[in-house]
Amino acid sequence: MTTKQYNESVDAHSDGLFRFAVKSLRDEELARDLVQEAYLKLWTKLDTVDAQKVKSYLFTAVYHSIVDYSRKAERHRNFEAQQTSSYDELNTSFDLQEHLHEALQRLPDVQKTVVMLRDYEGYSYEEIGEITNLSEQQVKVYIFRARKSLKEYIVNIENLVG
């Protein structure tokens, strides 16, 4: 891969990578950092990455960074939960978009990732499989299960509010 191709990949893919990371993490600063790290990894492996597969390489790098961060954050949350207990207040306002984001965050990481890559970024099942190291059939199953969970969650919220 040449420096010119690298620069073109920044123009072509950085926005999509950022959207993917923000939707996964709901933290713009962290998303920017993960995208920047992905491009840094690409830069260090410029000679070994095929220009035709740069998009897949970048999304895979961001995906793995998100998984690593999520695992660390989960361990931190578990530790804090043991230290203190708190109660969430019930929010009576109903905002479908807000509840959909909440439902998305409740999904297992792999389901959340495949749904976001498919529904938010428009990737094919095959491309999602390459990014996540899953078979095309596994991707379809995870997407089906995630959509089913999202639907059940939204219907339950509507019953509580309505």
VEXTORNU-201374 format. One record per residue: residue in one letter; y, z, x of N, C-alpha, C in turn; chain. Coordinates in Angstrom, 3 decimals. Layout:
BEGIN
{A; {Y; Z; X}; {Y; Z; X}; {Y; Z; X}; A}
...
This chain:
BEGIN
{M; {-1.164; 0.000; 0.851}; {0.000; 0.000; 0.000}; {1.236; 0.000; 0.903}; A}
{T; {2.210; -0.797; 0.543}; {3.431; -0.899; 1.340}; {4.492; 0.068; 0.813}; A}
{T; {5.530; 0.261; 1.610}; {6.642; 1.114; 1.190}; {7.321; 0.534; -0.046}; A}
{K; {7.420; -0.774; -0.108}; {8.022; -1.422; -1.272}; {7.190; -1.134; -2.533}; A}
{Q; {5.872; -1.244; -2.421}; {4.994; -0.960; -3.555}; {5.101; 0.514; -3.963}; A}
{Y; {5.246; 1.383; -2.975}; {5.426; 2.812; -3.254}; {6.694; 3.014; -4.080}; A}
{N; {7.787; 2.425; -3.636}; {9.062; 2.548; -4.357}; {8.964; 1.970; -5.764}; A}
{E; {8.248; 0.864; -5.902}; {8.045; 0.278; -7.229}; {7.233; 1.214; -8.114}; A}
{S; {6.271; 1.909; -7.531}; {5.467; 2.842; -8.319}; {6.307; 4.020; -8.802}; A}
{V; {7.280; 4.430; -8.006}; {8.177; 5.497; -8.445}; {8.950; 5.032; -9.673}; A}
{D; {9.500; 3.819; -9.605}; {10.250; 3.276; -10.741}; {9.365; 3.089; -11.970}; A}
{A; {8.142; 2.652; -11.750}; {7.262; 2.301; -12.863}; {6.590; 3.502; -13.527}; A}
{H; {6.272; 4.539; -12.761}; {5.393; 5.576; -13.296}; {5.985; 6.981; -13.351}; A}
{S; {7.099; 7.232; -12.704}; {7.602; 8.609; -12.637}; {7.959; 9.176; -14.012}; A}
{D; {8.538; 8.369; -14.893}; {8.890; 8.859; -16.230}; {7.647; 9.246; -17.028}; A}
{G; {6.630; 8.408; -16.986}; {5.387; 8.713; -17.701}; {4.703; 9.952; -17.148}; A}
{L; {4.704; 10.093; -15.826}; {4.123; 11.279; -15.206}; {4.878; 12.535; -15.638}; A}
{F; {6.194; 12.429; -15.658}; {7.019; 13.563; -16.053}; {6.748; 13.955; -17.507}; A}
{R; {6.717; 12.962; -18.405}; {6.433; 13.256; -19.823}; {5.074; 13.934; -19.977}; A}
{F; {4.095; 13.413; -19.267}; {2.745; 13.978; -19.328}; {2.757; 15.437; -18.863}; A}
{A; {3.426; 15.709; -17.769}; {3.461; 17.069; -17.234}; {4.245; 18.007; -18.151}; A}
{V; {5.359; 17.549; -18.691}; {6.157; 18.388; -19.586}; {5.368; 18.721; -20.845}; A}
{K; {4.692; 17.732; -21.404}; {3.905; 17.987; -22.622}; {2.777; 18.978; -22.347}; A}
{S; {2.226; 18.925; -21.144}; {1.135; 19.838; -20.798}; {1.630; 21.245; -20.536}; A}
{L; {2.752; 21.355; -19.840}; {3.201; 22.646; -19.345}; {4.370; 23.249; -20.113}; A}
{R; {5.133; 22.400; -20.791}; {6.329; 22.833; -21.521}; {7.333; 23.506; -20.589}; A}
{D; {7.439; 22.980; -19.384}; {8.374; 23.502; -18.379}; {8.867; 22.316; -17.558}; A}
{E; {10.111; 21.912; -17.785}; {10.635; 20.710; -17.136}; {10.722; 20.848; -15.622}; A}
{E; {11.146; 21.995; -15.136}; {11.274; 22.180; -13.687}; {9.908; 22.100; -13.006}; A}
{L; {8.938; 22.760; -13.577}; {7.592; 22.709; -13.012}; {7.041; 21.288; -13.084}; A}
{A; {7.311; 20.594; -14.180}; {6.856; 19.210; -14.329}; {7.461; 18.338; -13.229}; A}
{R; {8.757; 18.500; -12.974}; {9.395; 17.736; -11.891}; {8.728; 18.023; -10.548}; A}
{D; {8.437; 19.301; -10.312}; {7.791; 19.679; -9.053}; {6.417; 19.031; -8.908}; A}
{L; {5.639; 19.027; -9.988}; {4.294; 18.447; -9.922}; {4.338; 16.935; -9.706}; A}
{V; {5.298; 16.274; -10.334}; {5.447; 14.827; -10.135}; {5.854; 14.552; -8.689}; A}
{Q; {6.774; 15.350; -8.184}; {7.200; 15.172; -6.802}; {6.043; 15.411; -5.833}; A}
{E; {5.234; 16.415; -6.098}; {4.062; 16.683; -5.268}; {3.076; 15.515; -5.308}; A}
{A; {2.912; 14.918; -6.475}; {1.995; 13.774; -6.596}; {2.485; 12.616; -5.729}; A}
{Y; {3.779; 12.367; -5.760}; {4.318; 11.288; -4.934}; {4.255; 11.638; -3.443}; A}
{L; {4.376; 12.910; -3.119}; {4.223; 13.323; -1.725}; {2.788; 13.082; -1.259}; A}
{K; {1.825; 13.428; -2.110}; {0.414; 13.170; -1.778}; {0.173; 11.681; -1.594}; A}
{L; {0.767; 10.886; -2.476}; {0.627; 9.433; -2.362}; {1.219; 8.948; -1.046}; A}
{W; {2.372; 9.470; -0.687}; {3.035; 9.048; 0.552}; {2.164; 9.347; 1.771}; A}
{T; {1.498; 10.515; 1.776}; {0.663; 10.864; 2.920}; {-0.610; 10.027; 2.979}; A}
{K; {-0.997; 9.420; 1.861}; {-2.204; 8.597; 1.819}; {-1.863; 7.134; 1.532}; A}
{L; {-0.677; 6.737; 1.912}; {-0.186; 5.394; 1.618}; {-1.142; 4.302; 2.106}; A}
{D; {-1.745; 4.518; 3.259}; {-2.630; 3.503; 3.840}; {-3.977; 3.410; 3.138}; A}
{T; {-4.373; 4.471; 2.435}; {-5.712; 4.486; 1.831}; {-5.722; 4.197; 0.332}; A}
{V; {-4.569; 4.289; -0.331}; {-4.516; 4.080; -1.780}; {-4.236; 2.611; -2.080}; A}
{D; {-5.060; 2.050; -2.944}; {-4.903; 0.665; -3.371}; {-3.727; 0.569; -4.343}; A}
{A; {-2.850; -0.369; -4.118}; {-1.662; -0.534; -4.961}; {-2.033; -0.800; -6.418}; A}
{Q; {-3.175; -1.416; -6.656}; {-3.616; -1.695; -8.025}; {-4.039; -0.432; -8.772}; A}
{K; {-4.377; 0.626; -8.027}; {-4.877; 1.853; -8.648}; {-3.906; 3.017; -8.485}; A}
{V; {-2.664; 2.712; -8.143}; {-1.697; 3.773; -7.883}; {-1.404; 4.598; -9.137}; A}
{K; {-1.341; 3.970; -10.280}; {-1.063; 4.682; -11.525}; {-2.153; 5.709; -11.808}; A}
{S; {-3.382; 5.298; -11.695}; {-4.501; 6.205; -11.904}; {-4.476; 7.333; -10.872}; A}
{Y; {-4.183; 6.997; -9.616}; {-4.122; 8.002; -8.550}; {-3.066; 9.056; -8.880}; A}
{L; {-1.878; 8.614; -9.296}; {-0.783; 9.536; -9.582}; {-1.093; 10.435; -10.772}; A}
{F; {-1.614; 9.850; -11.852}; {-1.932; 10.665; -13.027}; {-3.061; 11.647; -12.716}; A}
{T; {-4.005; 11.238; -11.904}; {-5.084; 12.137; -11.494}; {-4.520; 13.296; -10.686}; A}
{A; {-3.617; 12.999; -9.769}; {-3.011; 14.052; -8.943}; {-2.232; 15.041; -9.811}; A}
{V; {-1.449; 14.538; -10.752}; {-0.692; 15.422; -11.640}; {-1.642; 16.220; -12.525}; A}
{Y; {-2.671; 15.574; -13.039}; {-3.653; 16.263; -13.881}; {-4.286; 17.435; -13.130}; A}
{H; {-4.725; 17.186; -11.903}; {-5.354; 18.257; -11.122}; {-4.363; 19.378; -10.818}; A}
{S; {-3.119; 19.039; -10.576}; {-2.097; 20.063; -10.339}; {-1.872; 20.904; -11.596}; A}
{I; {-1.868; 20.254; -12.754}; {-1.696; 20.969; -14.018}; {-2.870; 21.922; -14.243}; A}
{V; {-4.074; 21.446; -13.978}; {-5.258; 22.299; -14.149}; {-5.176; 23.502; -13.213}; A}
{D; {-4.818; 23.269; -11.958}; {-4.693; 24.373; -10.997}; {-3.639; 25.378; -11.447}; A}
{Y; {-2.489; 24.871; -11.857}; {-1.421; 25.757; -12.303}; {-1.860; 26.541; -13.542}; A}
{S; {-2.503; 25.867; -14.496}; {-2.934; 26.528; -15.729}; {-3.928; 27.644; -15.445}; A}
{R; {-4.822; 27.413; -14.508}; {-5.795; 28.456; -14.147}; {-5.097; 29.663; -13.546}; A}
{K; {-4.151; 29.418; -12.654}; {-3.407; 30.534; -12.050}; {-2.600; 31.278; -13.108}; A}
{A; {-1.955; 30.538; -13.996}; {-1.148; 31.162; -15.042}; {-2.026; 31.972; -15.985}; A}
{E; {-3.212; 31.480; -16.291}; {-4.127; 32.199; -17.179}; {-4.570; 33.516; -16.542}; A}
{R; {-4.872; 33.490; -15.257}; {-5.246; 34.729; -14.571}; {-4.073; 35.717; -14.609}; A}
{H; {-2.876; 35.201; -14.424}; {-1.683; 36.054; -14.458}; {-1.484; 36.643; -15.847}; A}
{R; {-1.653; 35.832; -16.891}; {-1.506; 36.322; -18.267}; {-2.557; 37.382; -18.584}; A}
{N; {-3.788; 37.148; -18.135}; {-4.843; 38.128; -18.377}; {-4.522; 39.458; -17.704}; A}
{F; {-3.980; 39.389; -16.505}; {-3.605; 40.605; -15.791}; {-2.499; 41.337; -16.537}; A}
{E; {-1.472; 40.603; -16.964}; {-0.369; 41.224; -17.704}; {-0.840; 41.810; -19.027}; A}
{A; {-1.774; 41.139; -19.688}; {-2.289; 41.635; -20.962}; {-3.004; 42.969; -20.778}; A}
{Q; {-3.649; 43.146; -19.652}; {-4.323; 44.401; -19.367}; {-3.317; 45.515; -19.082}; A}
{Q; {-2.177; 45.150; -18.511}; {-1.169; 46.135; -18.155}; {-0.360; 46.609; -19.356}; A}
{T; {-0.019; 45.682; -20.221}; {0.787; 46.040; -21.383}; {0.233; 45.339; -22.610}; A}
{S; {0.481; 45.900; -23.759}; {0.096; 45.227; -24.991}; {1.360; 45.002; -25.815}; A}
{S; {1.446; 43.843; -26.391}; {2.615; 43.530; -27.207}; {2.155; 42.816; -28.464}; A}
{Y; {3.019; 42.855; -29.451}; {2.714; 42.224; -30.721}; {3.720; 41.114; -30.975}; A}
{D; {3.222; 39.963; -31.408}; {4.100; 38.844; -31.740}; {4.627; 39.022; -33.153}; A}
{E; {5.897; 38.699; -33.308}; {6.480; 38.733; -34.640}; {6.092; 37.453; -35.372}; A}
{L; {5.870; 37.571; -36.663}; {5.539; 36.402; -37.471}; {6.822; 35.649; -37.778}; A}
{N; {6.858; 34.399; -37.395}; {8.020; 33.567; -37.642}; {7.814; 32.863; -38.976}; A}
{T; {8.707; 33.105; -39.903}; {8.512; 32.569; -41.241}; {9.042; 31.156; -41.414}; A}
{S; {9.832; 30.675; -40.457}; {10.321; 29.304; -40.595}; {9.200; 28.331; -40.246}; A}
{F; {9.224; 27.181; -40.874}; {8.165; 26.200; -40.651}; {8.752; 24.924; -40.075}; A}
{D; {8.361; 24.620; -38.871}; {8.761; 23.397; -38.197}; {7.474; 22.737; -37.716}; A}
{L; {7.116; 21.624; -38.339}; {5.845; 20.974; -38.050}; {5.719; 20.626; -36.570}; A}
{Q; {6.782; 20.070; -35.984}; {6.736; 19.694; -34.570}; {6.465; 20.919; -33.690}; A}
{E; {7.133; 22.015; -33.999}; {6.934; 23.252; -33.231}; {5.497; 23.744; -33.366}; A}
{H; {4.970; 23.710; -34.582}; {3.598; 24.174; -34.809}; {2.574; 23.223; -34.182}; A}
{L; {2.888; 21.946; -34.167}; {1.995; 20.996; -33.513}; {1.942; 21.261; -32.008}; A}
{H; {3.089; 21.537; -31.411}; {3.108; 21.885; -29.979}; {2.325; 23.168; -29.731}; A}
{E; {2.494; 24.137; -30.616}; {1.757; 25.389; -30.482}; {0.254; 25.135; -30.595}; A}
{A; {-0.138; 24.314; -31.552}; {-1.551; 23.980; -31.729}; {-2.087; 23.262; -30.506}; A}
{L; {-1.296; 22.367; -29.948}; {-1.694; 21.627; -28.750}; {-1.915; 22.579; -27.579}; A}
{Q; {-1.061; 23.581; -27.451}; {-1.187; 24.536; -26.351}; {-2.429; 25.423; -26.496}; A}
{R; {-2.929; 25.563; -27.717}; {-4.110; 26.393; -27.947}; {-5.423; 25.666; -27.610}; A}
{L; {-5.342; 24.358; -27.482}; {-6.546; 23.590; -27.164}; {-7.019; 23.893; -25.745}; A}
{P; {-8.316; 23.742; -25.490}; {-8.790; 23.820; -24.110}; {-8.084; 22.753; -23.270}; A}
{D; {-7.901; 23.033; -22.005}; {-7.129; 22.148; -21.126}; {-7.611; 20.698; -21.165}; A}
{V; {-8.904; 20.497; -21.136}; {-9.412; 19.126; -21.089}; {-9.099; 18.388; -22.388}; A}
{Q; {-9.219; 19.064; -23.530}; {-8.901; 18.432; -24.814}; {-7.411; 18.126; -24.904}; A}
{K; {-6.596; 19.057; -24.490}; {-5.148; 18.856; -24.518}; {-4.775; 17.651; -23.644}; A}
{T; {-5.368; 17.565; -22.490}; {-5.050; 16.482; -21.558}; {-5.435; 15.124; -22.124}; A}
{V; {-6.654; 14.991; -22.643}; {-7.089; 13.684; -23.134}; {-6.295; 13.252; -24.363}; A}
{V; {-5.944; 14.195; -25.243}; {-5.139; 13.848; -26.415}; {-3.757; 13.387; -25.976}; A}
{M; {-3.173; 14.079; -25.038}; {-1.832; 13.696; -24.588}; {-1.850; 12.346; -23.880}; A}
{L; {-2.863; 12.111; -23.062}; {-2.942; 10.816; -22.389}; {-3.148; 9.690; -23.392}; A}
{R; {-3.920; 9.940; -24.429}; {-4.197; 8.909; -25.427}; {-3.037; 8.737; -26.416}; A}
{D; {-2.619; 9.828; -27.033}; {-1.657; 9.742; -28.126}; {-0.203; 9.715; -27.673}; A}
{Y; {0.107; 10.367; -26.584}; {1.489; 10.392; -26.109}; {1.773; 9.286; -25.096}; A}
{E; {0.800; 9.018; -24.232}; {1.025; 8.046; -23.163}; {0.367; 6.693; -23.427}; A}
{G; {-0.557; 6.618; -24.384}; {-1.144; 5.346; -24.783}; {-2.206; 4.791; -23.848}; A}
{Y; {-2.863; 5.643; -23.087}; {-3.910; 5.169; -22.187}; {-5.177; 4.825; -22.963}; A}
{S; {-5.960; 3.921; -22.411}; {-7.243; 3.581; -23.015}; {-8.258; 4.675; -22.664}; A}
{Y; {-9.367; 4.684; -23.375}; {-10.415; 5.659; -23.097}; {-10.909; 5.514; -21.658}; A}
{E; {-11.031; 4.280; -21.210}; {-11.512; 4.023; -19.850}; {-10.540; 4.589; -18.814}; A}
{E; {-9.243; 4.360; -19.016}; {-8.237; 4.867; -18.077}; {-8.217; 6.394; -18.063}; A}
{I; {-8.356; 6.993; -19.232}; {-8.388; 8.456; -19.310}; {-9.614; 8.989; -18.565}; A}
{G; {-10.724; 8.294; -18.712}; {-11.932; 8.682; -17.992}; {-11.733; 8.650; -16.490}; A}
{E; {-11.039; 7.626; -15.997}; {-10.772; 7.531; -14.562}; {-9.872; 8.672; -14.098}; A}
{I; {-8.870; 8.985; -14.874}; {-7.919; 10.026; -14.490}; {-8.578; 11.404; -14.473}; A}
{T; {-9.420; 11.684; -15.466}; {-10.001; 13.016; -15.628}; {-11.424; 13.146; -15.083}; A}
{N; {-11.966; 12.078; -14.544}; {-13.350; 12.073; -14.046}; {-14.360; 12.384; -15.147}; A}
{L; {-14.109; 11.842; -16.331}; {-15.018; 11.982; -17.462}; {-15.542; 10.603; -17.842}; A}
{S; {-16.691; 10.579; -18.495}; {-17.180; 9.306; -18.997}; {-16.363; 8.916; -20.219}; A}
{E; {-16.395; 7.639; -20.556}; {-15.655; 7.160; -21.721}; {-16.136; 7.869; -22.992}; A}
{Q; {-17.439; 8.105; -23.091}; {-17.996; 8.799; -24.252}; {-17.501; 10.241; -24.317}; A}
{Q; {-17.435; 10.924; -23.169}; {-16.926; 12.291; -23.155}; {-15.473; 12.332; -23.609}; A}
{V; {-14.692; 11.362; -23.165}; {-13.285; 11.286; -23.553}; {-13.178; 11.167; -25.066}; A}
{K; {-13.981; 10.287; -25.654}; {-13.941; 10.100; -27.108}; {-14.317; 11.384; -27.841}; A}
{V; {-15.318; 12.092; -27.344}; {-15.753; 13.333; -27.982}; {-14.650; 14.385; -27.891}; A}
{Y; {-14.045; 14.532; -26.715}; {-12.973; 15.513; -26.547}; {-11.774; 15.188; -27.437}; A}
{I; {-11.440; 13.923; -27.551}; {-10.324; 13.529; -28.408}; {-10.645; 13.827; -29.871}; A}
{F; {-11.858; 13.514; -30.293}; {-12.262; 13.799; -31.670}; {-12.170; 15.294; -31.967}; A}
{R; {-12.716; 16.101; -31.075}; {-12.701; 17.547; -31.284}; {-11.276; 18.100; -31.281}; A}
{A; {-10.458; 17.595; -30.384}; {-9.074; 18.065; -30.304}; {-8.311; 17.719; -31.572}; A}
{R; {-8.450; 16.492; -32.036}; {-7.750; 16.081; -33.257}; {-8.230; 16.889; -34.462}; A}
{K; {-9.513; 17.168; -34.499}; {-10.062; 17.977; -35.590}; {-9.476; 19.387; -35.548}; A}
{S; {-9.400; 19.975; -34.369}; {-8.808; 21.316; -34.225}; {-7.340; 21.318; -34.605}; A}
{L; {-6.611; 20.288; -34.170}; {-5.188; 20.201; -34.504}; {-4.996; 20.105; -36.015}; A}
{K; {-5.821; 19.281; -36.650}; {-5.711; 19.114; -38.097}; {-5.997; 20.433; -38.810}; A}
{E; {-7.048; 21.129; -38.407}; {-7.395; 22.403; -39.033}; {-6.284; 23.424; -38.836}; A}
{Y; {-5.705; 23.445; -37.659}; {-4.633; 24.393; -37.368}; {-3.416; 24.121; -38.246}; A}
{I; {-3.019; 22.858; -38.334}; {-1.854; 22.497; -39.137}; {-2.101; 22.797; -40.613}; A}
{V; {-3.281; 22.482; -41.110}; {-3.590; 22.757; -42.517}; {-3.543; 24.267; -42.772}; A}
{N; {-4.074; 25.071; -41.862}; {-4.029; 26.529; -42.033}; {-2.600; 27.051; -42.000}; A}
{I; {-1.762; 26.513; -41.136}; {-0.359; 26.930; -41.073}; {0.343; 26.562; -42.381}; A}
{E; {0.085; 25.342; -42.892}; {0.716; 24.926; -44.145}; {0.300; 25.854; -45.289}; A}
{N; {-0.961; 26.306; -45.298}; {-1.424; 27.216; -46.339}; {-0.733; 28.560; -46.228}; A}
{L; {-0.480; 29.028; -45.022}; {0.188; 30.313; -44.829}; {1.653; 30.236; -45.248}; A}
{V; {2.302; 29.131; -44.918}; {3.721; 29.006; -45.188}; {3.975; 28.568; -46.618}; A}
{G; {3.164; 27.611; -47.119}; {3.392; 27.013; -48.437}; {3.001; 27.850; -49.549}; A}
